[in-house]
């Protein structure tokens, strides 16, 4: 069978051990010799195959701001927060609970059936240290809170369980605690809830058959006989040191900094980079001065310079984005932003440029952007100064390297892109942070700047991938999404490698100004046909009556900032044209699939009709026919696929009244893994969910149809299955 050569490349890559199981996939060098240390960000632009972005949170399915609890399971005083079967990599783990300060919580990481870490959360105070060394740290110093935030890969080959054990807590049965939590959520009296736990977990879920470079249990226990004894500590220490001075370890930079400066007058454009040969931009450094009648002062208003980037003669992938929003710097202020991929710090740089530009200080603020930007024929980067402001001096350093076509295959690599959305209202309509249609890619960063009423930071972030019109992933409030939990109050004006709130000002009791960022180089949000990421319009939507009403956004930047201004910049890699097509769609009410010959074993199956809404999308009710499989019952479908596919994604719409649904998956008689759908609905009326399952391309390539069998390991209740064939 003849296969597309690039599909063969994908298959070969999936046959190799997955490297991003620890930080070593962005690190190059000998960990024992810091003179060899280098960052390697070359994989960030590459398209991902054989994996999905998965996020489990303690969100409130009713669309209210009662986003806590909702674990996978609860037994006695132990909460199961995350569970999975098969291979995957947990990239973030956030846990925070409101508790009596004298009580402790143990968190247990069980990887591939072995407990590898058993540690306590802690109460933050100046004399407390991290519960473990650098990979684990506490994000929030709010009084009465304890917990921690892990931003380090926790890889597992066969299974994982993350549990929280509440010490000296009242012991409840699973049914009793669930009923108590539902009652207190419905009454909106959170202080009466027996347990208040906020958590969020993101994971790269890998297809069955993937091999890992390492797993988390490889590094434990700390024994002399373990060849990897202390490796994580040393690696994390090294990367932490590098992240403090990333310019010294980013390819093509080093300690020497030279900036080329140009005057840009009001209404003028200036080309700061142009090329007509294939290259990769590895890094960008910028410094902006305001020209005040020949006196040059570092600018406090980087929003007054707009940047446009176009690759290979295409429509601009980055169009008139304010530098302040792209480089994660301030609006009307300057301060250090310690983000790894885009931030600002003071640095000595030599400057050169037009002869009339003199007197520029060497030591001053410099912004950096380290996302690679590959192009294959041409590139042009332009900056523009809007009218109404005086002249500016734009100083830049752009480092490039020759492109390796084998490494940067244009069909398997995305263009660096960014999208701006701006709003001048704090209405109850949803606010889109990113909306991309008919395109494949992955989101690597979200920057959000807002001036809004106090409850705004409690609004949830919701993700809908691949043309879904209901939540696929439901987050909790902004303070959780950006890694701080339960408000930004105590850690305002702070930043770190991947998350930060470098600016937070409470103007009065009702209005707050915030600048937040979250970089996702470890856990990008993957999409095959498109994506919509949005901020819910209200933290209490169950009675608003407009659950899918989106506020109209502007893609241009108005220089006037008001007390109701909200704008975001999302950075992503992608390409126009879908990376997948729907080749089959099975609706159990009326099938349009070739699987009209659905085979059940045993033959008797429960089919019933329900009226329900999707979780986190109340008040939009649907009539659905549910097929309910009992334990050990099987169903086999014949699904249509694109012959020249690079894998298949099954999108299941299901009823989540039955908790933690699980089924074995077979493709053409071969085992394809376990499909696990955790958590449960709070009520029958709001109980519809969407979940995706990726099938290894080795089981699908070259086939126009596949027989897929689900063998229920629990009750398995589905209403439809969409088949998405991944294409190049």
C-alpha positions in Angstrom: 0.0 0.0 0.0 1.4 3.4 -1.1 1.2 6.1 1.6 1.8 9.8 1.5 5.5 10.3 2.4 4.6 12.8 5.1 2.1 10.4 6.7 5.0 7.9 6.8 7.0 10.6 8.6 4.1 11.0 11.1 4.0 7.2 11.7 7.7 6.9 12.2 7.7 9.8 14.7 4.9 8.2 16.7 6.9 5.0 16.8 9.7 6.8 18.5 9.6 7.3 22.3 7.8 10.5 23.2 10.3 13.0 24.4 8.3 15.6 26.2 8.0 13.5 29.4 10.2 15.9 31.4 11.6 19.3 30.7 14.5 17.8 28.7 12.6 18.3 25.4 13.2 22.1 25.7 16.6 21.7 27.2 19.9 20.8 25.5 23.2 20.3 27.2 24.9 18.4 30.0 22.9 19.1 33.2 26.2 18.9 35.2 27.9 21.6 33.1 26.1 24.9 32.9 28.4 26.1 30.1 26.5 23.7 27.8 23.0 24.7 28.7 20.7 25.9 25.9 17.0 26.2 25.4 15.5 24.4 22.4 12.1 25.8 21.3 12.2 24.2 17.8 9.4 21.7 18.6 6.8 24.3 19.7 5.8 25.2 16.1 5.3 21.5 15.1 1.9 20.0 14.6 0.9 17.4 17.2 -0.4 14.0 16.2 -1.7 11.1 18.3 -2.6 13.3 21.3 -5.4 15.5 22.7 -5.5 18.4 25.0 -7.4 17.4 28.1 -8.4 19.6 31.1 -10.3 18.5 34.2 -11.5 21.3 36.6 -13.8 21.8 39.5 -16.2 23.9 37.4 -19.9 24.3 38.2 -21.9 22.6 35.4 -24.9 24.9 36.2 -23.0 27.9 34.8 -22.7 29.6 38.2 -19.8 30.8 40.3 -19.9 27.7 42.5 -16.9 26.2 40.9 -15.4 23.8 43.5 -15.5 20.1 44.4 -16.7 17.9 41.5 -13.9 15.3 41.8 -13.7 12.1 39.8 -14.7 10.2 43.0 -14.9 10.5 46.8 -14.6 7.7 49.3 -14.2 8.3 53.0 -12.0 11.3 53.3 -10.1 10.7 50.0 -10.9 12.6 46.9 -9.9 11.2 43.5 -9.0 14.3 41.5 -7.6 12.8 38.3 -7.5 9.3 36.9 -6.6 7.9 33.5 -5.7 4.7 31.7 -3.1 4.3 29.0 -0.3 6.8 28.3 -0.3 10.5 29.0 1.5 13.5 30.5 0.0 15.7 33.2 1.4 19.1 32.6 -0.3 21.3 35.3 -1.9 20.4 38.6 -3.5 23.1 40.7 -5.0 22.4 44.1 -6.4 24.8 46.6 -8.8 24.3 49.4 -10.4 26.5 52.1 -9.8 24.8 55.4 -9.0 25.2 59.0 -5.3 26.1 59.2 -4.6 23.3 61.6 -5.8 20.6 59.2 -3.6 19.0 56.6 -4.2 17.5 53.2 -2.0 14.7 51.7 -1.7 14.6 47.9 -0.7 11.2 46.4 0.6 10.6 42.9 0.2 7.0 41.8 1.9 6.3 38.5 1.5 3.0 36.7 0.2 1.4 39.8 3.0 2.6 42.1 2.7 5.5 44.6 5.7 7.7 43.7 4.9 10.8 45.7 3.0 11.3 48.9 3.2 14.9 50.1 1.3 17.4 52.2 -0.2 20.7 51.0 0.7 23.5 53.3 -0.3 26.8 54.6 1.7 29.7 53.1 3.4 32.0 55.5 6.8 33.8 55.2 8.6 31.1 57.2 7.2 28.2 55.0 9.0 26.7 52.1 7.8 24.7 49.1 6.3 21.3 50.0 8.7 19.8 47.6 11.6 21.4 45.7 11.2 23.6 42.6 8.7 21.6 40.5 6.1 22.2 43.2 5.2 25.7 44.4 2.4 27.5 46.0 0.6 30.1 43.7 -1.5 32.0 46.2 -0.9 33.4 49.7 -4.6 34.0 50.5 -5.2 33.5 54.2 -7.0 30.3 55.1 -6.0 28.6 51.8 -3.5 25.8 51.3 -2.4 23.8 48.3 0.1 24.0 45.5 0.6 24.3 41.8 2.7 21.8 39.7 4.0 22.9 36.4 6.2 20.0 35.6 5.5 17.0 33.4 4.2 13.9 35.2 4.3 11.2 32.6 2.6 7.8 32.9 2.6 4.8 30.5 -0.3 2.7 31.9 -2.3 4.7 34.4 -2.3 7.6 36.8 -4.3 8.5 40.0 -4.0 11.8 41.8 -5.8 11.8 45.1 -6.2 14.3 47.9 -6.7 13.0 51.5 -8.2 15.3 54.0 -6.8 14.6 57.4 -9.2 14.9 60.4 -12.0 15.7 58.1 -15.5 14.3 58.8 -15.7 11.0 56.9 -18.6 10.7 54.5 -19.8 8.0 52.1 -19.6 8.8 48.4 -23.4 9.2 48.0 -23.7 11.3 51.2 -20.9 13.7 50.3 -22.2 14.1 46.8 -25.7 14.9 48.0 -24.3 17.4 50.5 -22.3 19.2 47.9 -25.3 19.4 45.5 -27.4 20.9 48.3 -24.9 23.5 49.2 -24.3 24.4 45.6 -28.0 24.8 44.9 -28.4 27.0 48.0 -25.4 29.1 47.0 -24.3 29.0 50.6 -20.7 27.8 50.1 -19.8 28.3 53.7 -22.1 25.4 54.5 -20.3 23.1 52.1 -18.5 20.3 54.0 -15.5 20.5 51.5 -14.4 23.4 49.3 -11.7 22.3 47.0 -10.7 24.1 43.8 -8.6 22.1 41.3 -7.5 22.2 37.6 -5.5 19.5 35.8 -4.2 19.7 32.2 -2.9 16.7 30.4 -1.6 15.6 27.0 -3.5 12.4 26.5 -1.6 10.1 24.1 -3.0 7.4 21.8 -2.7 3.8 22.8 0.6 2.3 21.6 2.7 5.3 22.3 6.0 4.7 24.1 7.5 7.2 26.5 11.0 8.4 26.9 10.5 8.2 30.7 7.8 8.2 33.3 7.5 10.1 36.6 8.1 6.9 38.6 11.5 6.5 36.9 12.9 9.3 39.1 11.7 7.8 42.4 12.5 6.6 44.9 15.6 8.6 45.8 17.9 5.7 46.2 21.6 5.3 45.4 20.8 2.4 43.1 18.5 4.5 41.0 20.5 5.9 38.1 18.1 8.9 37.8 18.4 9.7 41.5 18.0 13.5 41.9 17.7 14.1 38.1 14.5 16.0 38.3 15.9 18.3 41.0 19.0 19.0 39.0 17.1 19.5 35.8 14.5 21.8 37.3 17.1 23.8 39.1 19.0 24.3 35.9 15.9 25.3 33.9 14.8 27.7 36.8 18.2 29.3 36.6 17.9 29.6 32.8 14.4 31.0 33.0 15.7 33.9 35.2 18.1 34.9 32.3 16.6 33.4 29.2 18.5 35.7 26.9 21.7 33.9 27.9 20.4 30.5 26.9 18.2 31.2 23.9 19.8 30.1 20.6 21.4 32.9 18.6 21.5 35.5 21.5 23.9 35.1 24.3 25.0 37.9 26.7 25.8 40.5 24.0 22.9 42.7 22.9 22.9 45.0 19.9 19.8 46.9 18.9 19.2 48.7 15.6 17.0 51.8 16.1 14.7 53.7 13.7 12.4 56.7 14.0 8.7 56.1 13.4 6.6 59.2 13.0 2.8 59.6 13.6 0.9 57.6 11.0 4.1 56.1 9.6 5.1 52.5 9.1 8.6 51.0 9.4 9.7 47.6 8.1 11.9 46.1 10.8 12.4 42.7 9.1 12.2 41.5 5.5 13.5 38.3 3.8 12.9 36.5 0.6 14.6 33.2 1.5 13.4 30.4 3.8 14.5 31.0 7.4 13.4 30.7 11.0 13.2 33.7 13.3 14.5 32.4 16.7 14.1 35.5 18.8 13.1 39.2 18.9 14.3 41.9 21.2 12.6 45.3 21.3 13.1 48.6 23.1 10.8 51.6 22.6 11.6 55.3 23.2 9.3 58.3 23.0 10.9 61.2 21.0 10.1 64.3 23.0 11.7 67.0 20.7 15.0 65.2 20.5 15.0 64.0 24.1 14.6 60.3 24.2 12.9 58.6 27.1 11.9 54.9 27.5 8.3 54.6 26.5 5.6 53.7 29.1 3.1 53.2 26.3 4.0 50.2 24.2 0.4 49.9 23.1 1.1 52.9 20.8 3.3 50.8 18.5 1.4 48.2 16.4 3.1 45.2 14.8 2.1 43.2 11.7 3.7 40.0 10.5 3.1 38.2 7.2 4.7 34.9 6.1 5.2 33.6 2.6 3.1 36.3 0.9 -0.1 35.3 2.7 -2.6 37.4 4.6 -1.0 38.8 7.7 -1.0 36.2 10.5 -0.3 38.9 13.0 -2.1 42.2 12.2 -1.7 45.5 14.0 -1.3 43.9 17.4 -0.1 46.4 20.1 3.4 45.5 21.3 2.2 45.7 24.9 -0.2 42.8 24.3 2.1 40.6 22.2 5.3 41.0 24.3 3.5 40.9 27.7 4.5 44.4 28.8 2.6 47.2 30.4 0.1 49.9 29.3 1.1 53.1 31.0 3.7 51.5 33.3 6.9 49.5 33.1 7.9 46.6 35.3 9.8 43.4 35.1 7.9 40.5 33.6 9.7 37.2 34.2 7.9 35.2 31.6 10.1 32.7 29.7 8.7 33.1 26.1 7.6 36.8 26.1 8.4 39.3 28.8 10.5 42.3 29.8 13.5 43.0 31.9 16.3 45.6 32.2 19.3 44.8 30.1 22.5 46.4 28.7 22.3 46.8 25.0 24.4 48.7 22.5 22.2 50.8 20.1 22.9 52.0 16.6 20.7 53.6 13.9 20.0 56.9 12.3 22.6 59.6 12.9 20.2 61.9 14.7 19.4 59.3 17.4 21.8 60.0 20.2 22.0 59.8 23.9 20.3 56.4 24.4 21.1 54.7 27.6 22.6 51.2 27.3 20.9 49.8 30.5 17.2 50.0 30.1 14.0 48.0 29.5 14.1 45.4 26.8 11.2 43.1 25.8 11.7 39.6 24.4 9.8 37.1 22.3 11.3 33.7 21.9 8.5 31.9 19.9 10.1 30.6 16.7 8.6 31.9 13.5 9.4 29.7 10.5 8.7 30.7 6.9 9.5 29.1 3.5 9.6 31.8 0.9 9.3 35.3 2.4 8.6 37.3 5.5 7.8 40.9 6.4 7.5 42.5 9.8 6.2 46.1 10.1 5.6 48.4 13.0 3.3 51.4 12.9 2.8 54.5 15.0 -0.9 55.6 15.1 -1.7 59.2 14.5 -2.2 61.4 17.5 1.1 60.7 19.2 4.6 62.0 18.8 7.4 60.2 17.1 8.9 57.1 18.6 12.2 55.3 18.3 11.9 51.5 17.8 15.0 49.5 18.5 15.1 45.8 17.5 17.3 42.8 17.3 15.9 39.9 15.3 17.9 36.7 15.2 17.4 34.1 12.4 18.7 30.7 11.3 18.6 28.8 8.1 15.6 26.5 7.8 16.1 22.7 7.7 13.2 21.5 5.5 13.4 18.0 7.0 13.0 19.4 10.5 10.5 22.2 9.5 8.3 20.3 7.0 5.8 22.9 5.8 2.9 20.4 6.0 3.8 19.5 9.6 4.7 23.0 10.9 2.5 25.9 11.7 2.9 29.6 11.1 3.2 31.9 14.1 0.0 33.7 14.5 -1.8 36.1 16.9 -5.4 37.3 17.2 -6.6 40.4 18.9 -10.1 40.8 20.4 -11.2 44.0 22.0 -14.4 44.9 23.9 -15.8 48.1 25.3 -18.5 46.6 27.5 -18.9 44.5 30.6 -22.3 43.1 29.5 -23.4 39.6 30.2 -22.5 38.4 26.7 -19.5 36.0 26.2 -16.2 37.5 25.2 -14.2 35.6 22.6 -10.5 35.3 23.3 -9.7 33.4 20.1 -11.9 32.2 17.3 -10.4 30.3 14.3 -12.4 28.5 11.7 -11.3 26.1 8.9 -7.8 25.8 10.3 -5.6 23.4 12.3 -3.1 24.4 14.9 -2.4 24.7 18.6 -2.7 27.7 21.0 0.5 28.5 23.0 -0.3 31.7 24.9 -3.2 33.9 26.0 -2.7 37.4 27.3 -5.6 39.2 28.8 -5.9 42.9 29.8 -9.1 44.1 31.5 -10.6 46.9 33.4 -13.9 45.7 34.8 -16.1 45.2 37.8 -14.8 43.0 40.7 -16.7 39.8 39.8 -15.1 39.8 36.3 -12.1 37.7 37.5 -14.5 34.9 38.6 -15.8 34.4 35.0 -14.9 31.0 33.5 -12.7 30.3 30.5 -14.5 27.8 28.1 -12.9 26.0 25.2 -14.8 24.6 22.2 -12.7 22.8 19.6 -13.4 21.5 16.1 -16.7 23.3 15.4 -18.4 22.3 18.7 -21.3 24.5 19.7 -21.2 23.5 23.4 -18.3 23.5 25.9 -15.7 20.8 25.3 -13.5 22.0 28.2 -14.9 24.0 31.1 -12.6 26.0 33.2 -13.2 27.9 36.4 -12.5 31.6 37.1 -9.8 33.8 35.6 -7.9 33.7 38.8 -7.7 29.8 38.5 -7.0 29.8 34.8 -4.1 32.1 35.2 -2.8 30.0 38.1 -3.4 32.0 41.2 -6.7 30.6 42.7 -9.3 32.5 44.6 -8.3 36.0 43.5 -5.1 37.8 42.6 -5.0 39.9 45.8 -2.0 38.5 47.6 0.2 37.8 44.6 -0.7 40.9 42.5 2.0 42.3 40.3 4.0 39.1 40.1 5.2 37.0 37.2 6.9 33.7 36.6 8.0 31.6 33.6 4.6 30.4 32.4 1.9 32.4 34.3 1.7 35.8 35.8 -0.4 38.9 36.8 2.3 41.6 36.3 -0.3 44.3 36.9 -3.3 44.3 39.2 -4.8 47.5 40.6 -8.0 47.6 42.6 -9.2 51.1 41.8 -12.2 51.0 44.1 -14.5 48.4 45.5 -16.2 47.8 42.2 -13.4 48.2 39.5 -10.1 46.5 39.0 -7.5 46.7 36.3 -5.6 43.4 35.5 -3.0 42.1 33.1 -2.7 38.3 33.0 -0.8 35.8 30.8 -0.6 32.1 30.5 2.0 30.4 28.2 1.3 26.8 27.2 4.5 25.6 25.6 4.1 22.3 27.6 0.3 21.9 27.1 -0.9 23.7 24.0 -4.6 23.6 23.2 -4.8 21.5 20.1 -7.5 21.9 17.4 -8.0 20.1 14.0 -10.8 22.1 12.3 -10.9 25.3 14.4 -11.3 26.5 18.0 -13.2 29.1 20.0 -11.9 30.1 23.4 -14.1 32.5 25.3 -14.7 34.1 28.6 -18.2 33.6 30.0 -20.2 36.8 30.1 -21.4 36.3 33.7 -20.3 34.2 36.6 -24.0 33.4 37.2 -25.5 32.4 33.9 -28.2 30.0 35.0 -30.8 32.7 34.9 -29.5 35.1 32.2 -31.4 33.6 29.3 -28.6 34.3 26.8 -26.1 31.4 27.3 -24.7 31.5 23.7 -24.8 35.2 23.1 -21.3 36.5 22.1 -20.4 40.1 22.2 -19.2 41.6 19.0 -15.4 42.2 19.1 -13.1 44.5 17.3 -9.9 43.2 15.8 -8.4 46.7 15.7 -6.9 48.4 18.7 -8.5 51.7 19.8 -5.9 53.7 21.8 -8.5 54.9 24.3 -8.5 52.7 27.4 -11.6 53.0 29.6 -13.0 51.4 32.8 -14.8 48.9 30.6 -12.0 48.0 28.2 -11.2 44.3 27.8 -8.8 43.0 25.2 -6.9 39.8 24.6 -4.2 38.5 22.4 -4.0 34.8 21.8 -0.9 33.3 20.1 -1.0 30.1 18.2 0.6 28.1 15.4 -1.5 27.0 12.5 -2.4 26.9 8.9 -5.4 27.8 6.8 -7.4 24.8 5.7 -8.7 22.1 8.0 -6.5 19.4 9.5 -9.4 17.1 9.7 -12.7 16.4 8.0 -15.9 14.8 9.4 -16.2 11.6 7.4 -19.0 10.0 9.4 -21.6 11.1 12.0 -23.7 8.6 13.9 -26.8 9.9 15.7 -28.5 7.2 17.6 -31.9 8.7 16.8 -31.4 8.8 13.0 -28.2 7.4 11.7 -26.6 8.9 8.5 -23.6 6.7 9.0 -22.6 3.6 7.1 -23.0 1.9 10.5 -26.7 1.2 9.9 -25.8 -2.3 10.8 -25.0 -1.5 14.4 -24.2 -4.8 16.2 -25.0 -5.2 19.9 -23.9 -8.0 22.1 -26.0 -9.1 23.8 -28.7 -7.9 21.4 -31.0 -6.2 24.0 -30.0 -2.6 24.7 -31.7 0.2 26.6 -32.6 3.2 24.4 -34.5 6.1 25.8 -35.2 9.8 25.1 -34.1 12.6 27.4 -34.4 16.4 27.4 -31.3 18.1 28.7 -28.8 20.9 28.3 -25.0 20.7 28.0 -23.1 21.2 31.1 -22.0 24.8 31.6 -24.5 25.8 28.9 -27.8 26.0 30.8 -31.2 26.9 29.4 -30.6 25.5 25.9 -32.4 22.2 26.0 -32.1 19.4 23.4 -34.0 16.2 22.8 -31.6 13.3 22.7 -31.9 9.5 22.2 -29.5 7.7 24.6 -28.1 4.3 24.0 -27.2 2.8 27.4 -24.8 -0.1 27.4 -24.6 -2.2 30.6 -21.3 -3.5 31.9 -19.7 -6.0 29.5 -22.2 -5.2 26.8 -20.6 -4.4 23.4 -21.5 -2.3 20.4 -19.7 -2.4 17.0 -20.0 0.3 14.4 -18.6 0.5 10.9 -17.4 4.1 10.4 -16.4 5.8 7.2 -12.9 7.3 7.1 -10.7 9.3 4.7 -8.3 6.7 3.2 -5.3 9.1 3.2 -5.8 9.8 6.9 -3.2 10.5 9.6 -5.3 9.2 12.4 -9.0 9.3 13.5 -10.7 11.3 16.3 -14.0 10.0 17.7 -16.1 12.7 19.2 -18.7 11.3 21.6 -21.7 13.2 22.9 -23.0 11.5 26.0 -25.1 11.8 29.1 -23.0 12.1 32.2 -25.6 11.3 34.9 -23.7 8.0 35.3 -20.2 8.9 36.7 -16.8 8.0 35.3 -17.9 6.1 32.2 -15.4 3.7 30.8 -15.2 1.4 27.7 -12.6 -0.7 26.0 -12.0 0.3 22.4 -11.1 -2.0 19.5 -10.5 -1.1 15.9 -10.8 -3.9 13.4 -10.4 -6.4 16.2 -7.2 -4.8 17.6 -7.1 -3.3 21.1 -7.0 0.5 20.9 -7.1 1.5 24.6 -9.6 2.5 27.2 -11.9 5.5 26.8 -12.4 7.1 30.2 -14.9 10.0 30.7 -14.5 11.2 34.3 -16.8 13.2 36.6 -20.6 13.4 36.6 -23.5 15.7 36.1 -25.1 17.6 39.0 -28.6 17.1 37.6 -30.4 15.2 34.9 -31.5 18.5 33.3 -27.9 19.7 32.6 -26.1 16.5 31.8 -24.8 16.5 28.2 -21.1 16.4 27.5 -18.6 16.1 24.7 -15.4 14.1 24.8 -12.8 13.1 22.1 -10.8 9.9 21.7 -7.8 9.7 19.4 -7.0 6.4 17.6 -3.4 5.6 16.6 -2.8 6.2 12.9 -1.3 2.7 12.7 -4.9 1.4 13.0 -6.5 3.7 10.5 -4.1 4.8 7.7 -5.0 3.6 4.2 -8.6 2.5 5.3 -11.9 3.8 4.0 -13.8 2.2 6.8 -13.0 0.9 10.2 -15.0 -1.3 12.6 -15.0 0.2 16.1 -16.1 -1.8 19.1 -16.9 -0.3 22.5 -17.1 -2.8 25.4 -18.6 -1.2 28.4 -16.6 -1.4 31.6 -19.2 0.8 33.3 -22.6 1.9 32.2 -21.9 3.7 28.9 -24.5 6.2 27.7 -24.1 7.9 24.3 -26.3 10.0 22.0 -24.0 10.5 19.0 -20.5 9.9 17.6 -18.7 12.1 15.1 -15.8 10.7 13.1 -13.1 13.1 12.3 -10.4 11.9 9.9 -7.1 13.7 10.5 -5.6 14.9 7.2 -2.4 16.7 6.1 
